[in-house]
Amino acid sequence: MKQLNQDTTSRPAPAAPARGPTKLLDFGVRLEAGERGAMWLAFACNFVLLGDYYVLRPLRDTMATFFDVSQLNYLFMGTFALTLLGAPLYAALAARFRLARLLPALFWFWLSNILLFALLLRAAPGSRLVAGCYFVWFSVINLYLISIFWTLMVELFNAAQATRLFAFIAAGGSFGAIIGPLVTRSLVHRVGHQGLLLIAAAGFLLVIVLVKLLIRAKQQLQRQSVSAQRSTMDHALPGSALDGFRQLLSRPYLQQQALFILLMTWVATISYFLQTDVIARGLASVAERTVAIADIDLVVNVATALVLILGVGQFVRRFGLTATLVLNPLIMVGTFAALVFAPTVFMVQLLQVVRRVTQYAIARPSREICFAVLDQETRYKAKNVIDTTVYRFGDVSASMLQAGLRAFGSGLAAVLAVGVAASALWGWAALALGRRYESLRREQGQALK
């Protein structure tokens, strides 16, 4: 069957779990021989990457407050247009350059972009044009940052390993995401937005080093562990720039993943519009807005780290991936419904916190596991289309819907009703995706471990 991951078939039985004095430092993660070094490198890379992400993200959300909420849909449309162009460009690069060279090169390119924006913000600190360009740029590249990192993760680990390790690796990102808002909050008044961008550029240098070490760790893992993905990164991918779109249109499992991410972004965009509107009306100072957004990020990421460390991996192993995927939409149905009865500023902020915690702690690692049962070409091409183009299509379509609701004079109740409906549909899509994943696992003979 075309959807099966050919890298994980016909292997010997896994080695016995690794033991030793460092076991306590692994926070209860059950490791097999050869996995510890790769897991901790992945944890560290995600830590630095998400730390940088959360230095750059409050700047993006601050730039959004330069615009009226009714203008945000134009920024979302520009973001979607560039994302649509980026997906085939990424596939074309993957077809031309060795994967081991391409991934670090992309981070070098984004580092140069950060330095350019630092210069532009210094030259024109109040420019709406620069603000809009930064908003669109970050909204495009932030998806590629996360997508490429998790593509590298499913390049290293197969589905059984992902079930055991991905929650812990995701927790590394959450700890980094705690540091990022703290850096932003404590330094924005001293160094300004340009200084924060320079700090982020330094972080990208460290990410590049860690990505290269992870590529090397893949080779070591293949020598030490019989359970590792057997694919290599010393070659370019065959095919054309549009293969990812063709795979998405022809394979039902990929369409289920796309529907899951589409509805997740609908829920996220509804929450984001509510947040932006409240902060723009409530805080006049740009610095105060940055601090307020960074504070929300801090609460979200502390809670996310705790959830990931304390139980998501065990929840997946005990109840299965399907139950884990469905849990997030069910929580959001209840949260939107509660806001209908108590539409206060505090409840709007609580909605954003709950939504992001459940998305990052539950939906993100769970849906990434779903890609571990696919072949290498699909992991790079179709996954990238889903993570970027489909994600941004969800953003722009949700923003256009909200613009239409405002044009017809609809109020908060209508927006929240859309949120409840989107969350319910998301739950149905999560159920279908989880069942198909479990079916593929059984066909491959990989029991949950």
N, C-alpha and C positions, 0 to 999 in steps of 0.2 A: 504494500500500500504506500502511496506517495507521501502520506503525512507522517509515516513512522520515521523516527530518528535512526538513521542507519548507523550512526556513530556508537550506539549503545547496545547493539545486538551481538549475540554469540560471544559472550565474555565469560571468563571463569568466575567462580563465586567470590564475593568481596572478602577482603582480608579482615581479620579480627579487629575490633575497636582498639584504637590506640590508648595506652595507659601510661601513667607516669606521674611525677610530682607536679607537672604543670596542669593536671586535669582540672584543678580548682579554678585556674585562670581562664578556662574555657566556658565558665558560667553554665555548666550542665549540658553543653552541646555534646552529643555523642559523635565522636570522631573515629574514623577508620585510618589505617596506616597511610601516612603521607599527606593527610589533609590539613594538619594544623597550620603549617607555614602559609599555605595558599589562603586559608580562611582568614588568618590575621592580616595578611597583606591586603586582602579584599576589604576587610573591616577598616584598615587604615586609609585606603584609597577613598572609600565612601565617606569616611570622616572628613578628610580634607576637602573633597569635592563638594559635599553638602555644606561645609563651613563656608566655602567660597560662595556657593549658591545663595546662602542666606546673608551674605554681605551685599551681593548684587541685587537680590530680590527686593528688599525694602526701597532701594533706589528706584527700581522699576515702578513699584506701587506708588512711590512719592511722585514720580513723573506723571502718573495717571491723574493725580489730583490737580495738575495744571489745566485739566480739561473738565468741562461740564460732563456730568454722567451721561447726558444724551449724546455726547460725542464719542464715547468709548467704543461704540460699535464700529466706528471708522478705523480705530486703532486695531480692533480685532480683525477687521476685514483685511487690513494691510498685513497683519501677522499671518493670516491664513494664506494670502497670496504668495508671500515669500517662503512659507513652509512648503507649499505645493511645489515650488521650484526647487527647494532644497532636497527633497526626497530623491528625485531622479539624479540630481547632481551627486549626491552621496553614493548612490548605486553605481554611477559611472566611474567615480573615483575608486570604488571597491573593485571594479572590473579592470582597472588599470594598474593599481599599486598593490603590493603585498599587504595583507591585513596587519602584519606586525609592524609595518612602517606607517600605514595609513592612520591608525588610531592615535599614536602620539602626534603626528603631523596636524591632525585636526585641533588638538589642544594648543599647539603652537600658534595656529591661525587665530583661535579665539583669544589667546593671550594678547596678540597684537591688536585685536579689536578693542580690548579693554584699555590698553594704553592710548589708543586714538580717542576714545570717549573721555578719558581723563584730560586730554588736551582740549577737546571741544568744550567741556564743562568749565574749564578754567577760562577759556576765551569768551564764552557766552553763557554765564551761569543761569540767566533767566529766560533763555530761548525756548519757546514752545516747540520750535522745529527740532532742536537737539533733544528736548524731552520726548517728543514723539518718536524720533529715530531710536533713542535708547529703549523706549518701551517696546517697540516692534522688534529690535535686535535681540533684546534679552528674552522676549516671549518666544522667539524662534529658537535661539541656541539653547535655552534652558531644557527644552525637550530632548535635543540631541545629546546634551551632556548626560542626562539620566539614561536615555535609551542606549547610548554607546557603552556606558558603564555596565548596565545589566545584560547587554549583548555579550560583553566580555565575561560576565559571570556564567551565563549559560554556555559559553565557549569552554570554560574551565570545568563545570560541574554538570553531571547528568541529573535526571529527574529525581532519583532516589537521594542523591547528595543535596540537591536543592531543597528538598523537603526538610532535611535536617539542618542545613546551614544558612539558608537565605534570610530567615528571621534575624539571626545574629548579625549577619552582614548588613542587613538593613538598619539594625540598631546602631552600627557604626556611623551611618549617615545621620541618624537622629541625634547622636551625641555631637557630631559636627554642626548640625543645625541648631544646637543649643549655643555653641560657641559663636556662630555667625551673628545672631541677633545681639549677643552681649558685646561683641566687637563693634557692631554698628551703633548700638545705644551709647556705649561709653566713649567712642571716638568721633562721632559725627560732628559734634560741636567744636572739637579741637582741629580736626584735619579736613573737614568738609567732605563733600562728595568725591572730589578728585582724589583726596587721600585714601578714602575707602577703596576706590578703584585700584590704586597702586598696591594696597594690601591684598586685594583679590588677585592681582597679577602675580604677586609673589607666591600665593597659594597654588596658582596654576602651574608654576614651575615644579612644585613638589608633586602635583598630580601627574605630570608627565613622567617624572622619575618612577612613581609607583606603578603607573600603567606599564612601563617597560619591565619592571620587576615582576608584575603579574603575568606578562607574556612569557617571561622566562620560567616563572613558577608553573605554568601550564605544562611545559616540557618536563619539568621535574616531577610533577604530579603523575604524568603519564608513565614515567619510569617506575614510580614507587607504588602507585595504586592501580589496581585492575578495574576500578569503578570510574575512572576519569573519562571524560569525553575523548574520543580517539582522533578527532579532527585536528588539523594543523593550521597554523597561521602564516606559513611561509610561502603563500601563493595568493594571487588575486582570484576573485570569484568569476566564474564564467557567466555569460549571458549579457543582457542589455540593461540600460538604465531604467526601463519600465517593467522589468520582471517582477518587482515587488507588487506593483499594481495588478499585474496579470495573475499572480498567485492569490492575491486577496479576492479577486473577482471569481476565481474558479474553485476555491477550496472552502467548504462550509465551516471547518474548524476555525480558519482564519477570520471568516465573516462573524462567527460568534465572538471571537476576541475583539473584533472591531466594534461590534454592537455594545459589548461590555464597556469599552473605553469611551465610546461616544456618549452613552448615557451617564457615565461617571463625570464627564466633562460638563454635561448639561447641569448636573447638580452643583458642580464646582462653580460654574459661571453664574448661576443664580445667586449663590452665596457671595461671590466676589462683587457683583453689582450692589448688593445690599451693603456690604462692608465699605466700598468706596463712597457711596452716597452718604453714609453716616459720618465717616471721618472727614470728608470734604466740608460738610455743613457744620460739624462740631468743632473743628480745629482750624484756626486761621494761619498759624505759622507752619511753613514747610518743614522745619526741623521737628516741630511737635508732631506733625503727621508721620514723619519717619520713625520717631520714637514710639508712637502708638502702634504702628504696624510691626515694628521690631518686637514690642512687648507681646503682641499676639503670637508672633512666630516663636518667641521663647516659651510661652505656656504650651503651645502646640507640641513643640519638639521635646520638652521634658516629659510630657505625658506619653508621646509616641515612643520614646526610648524605653520608658518603664513597661509599656504594653509589650513591646518587642522582646525585651529581655526576660520578662516574667511569664510569658505564656503563649505567644502566637505559634511558635514552632511545635510546642506540645499539643496545642489545640488542633493543628493540622494533622498531626500523627494520630490523635485520638478520635477526632470526628470526621476527618477527611477534608480534602481541598474544597469540595462542593459546599459543605456547611460554612467553611471560612469565607468563601466568595460571597455567599448569600447574606452573611451576617452584616456586612457594611450597608447594603441598601435597606435592610430592615431597620437599622438604627436611624438612617436618614429619614425614612417615612415617619417614624415617631418624632424626630426632632422638628421637621417642618410642621407636623400637625400641632406640636406644642406651641410653636410660634404663632399659629393662627389664633390661639386663645390668649396669648400674652405677647403682643407685638411691640415689645419695648426695645430700647437701644441695647440694654444688657443682654436680652435674649438673642438679638441679632448677632452680637459678638460671640455669645455662647454657641450659636449655630455654626459659626465659622470655625470655632475651635473644635467642636465635636466632628464636624465634617472632615476637617483636615487630619485630625488624629486618626480617625477610622480609615481614611484613605491611605495615609502613609504607613500606618502600623498594620493594617489588615489587607486592604485591596492591593497595594503596591507589591509586597513580597508574594502574595498569593497568585496574582496574575503573571508575575515573572516566572513562577514555577511552571506555568502552562506552556512556556516556550521551550522548556528543556526537552520536550519529547519530539522536537522538530529537527530536521536536517540543517546543516550549517548554512547553506545558501538562504533558506527561509528565515533563519534566525537573524541574518544580517539585512536581507532585503525586505521581506514582507513585514517583519517586526518593526523595522524603521518606519515604514509607511503607516502602520497602525499607531506607533508611538508619537508620530509627528503630524502627518497630514490628517489622519482621522481625528486625532486629539484636537487639532486646531479647527477642523470642520465643526466639531462639537461646540467649540468656543464661539465661532462666528455665527452658527445657526441659532444657538441659544441667545446670543446678544441681539440678533435680528428679531427673534421672537419677543424679547423684552422691549425692544424699540417699538414693535407693533402694538404691544399691550399699552405702552405709554401713549402712543398716538390715538388709541381708542379711549383714553382716559381711565384705563383700568388701574386699580390701586394695589396695595400690598396683598390683599386677599387673593387676587388673581395670580400674582407672582408665586405666592406660597402654594396655591393649588397646583400650578405647573410643577413646582418642586416635589410635591407629594406624588403626582402622577409619574414624573420622571424617575423618582426613587423606586416606585413600585415596578415599573418596566425594567429598571436596572436589576432588580431582584430576580425577575423572570429570566433575563439574559444571563445572569450569574449562575442560575440553576442549570440552564442548558449547557453553558461552557464547562462547568464543573463535571457534569455527567459525561460529556464527550472526552474530557481529559482523563477521567478515571477509566473510560473504555480503552483509550489509547494505551494507558499504562498496563492494563491487563493484556492487551494484544502484544505488547513488548515484553511481557513477563517480568515487569519490574514491580515488585511488591513494595508498599510503603515501609520504610525502615526508620 
